[in-house]
Amino acid sequence: MNNDRLEGKWKQVKGKFKQKYGELTDNDLAYSEGKFEEMLGKLQEKTGKAKDELKREIESL
């Protein structure tokens, strides 16, 4: 799945990520268009998961 599709899907699943990873804030889950990779980096720091693993998790939700 490319980043454009992941970004669209992200709008649907960010609430589920907040529930699953309670330490995430709205700022952690927000991104500016074109900065999806940067937001994934923030999630990676907070969750300890690899970017590819996070992308797969987004795809599966």
Secondary structure as GFF3:
##gff-version 3
##sequence-region A 1 61
A	DSSP	alpha_helix	3	20	.	.	.	ID=ss1
A	DSSP	alpha_helix	26	29	.	.	.	ID=ss2
A	DSSP	alpha_helix	36	47	.	.	.	ID=ss3
A	DSSP	alpha_helix	51	60	.	.	.	ID=ss4
###
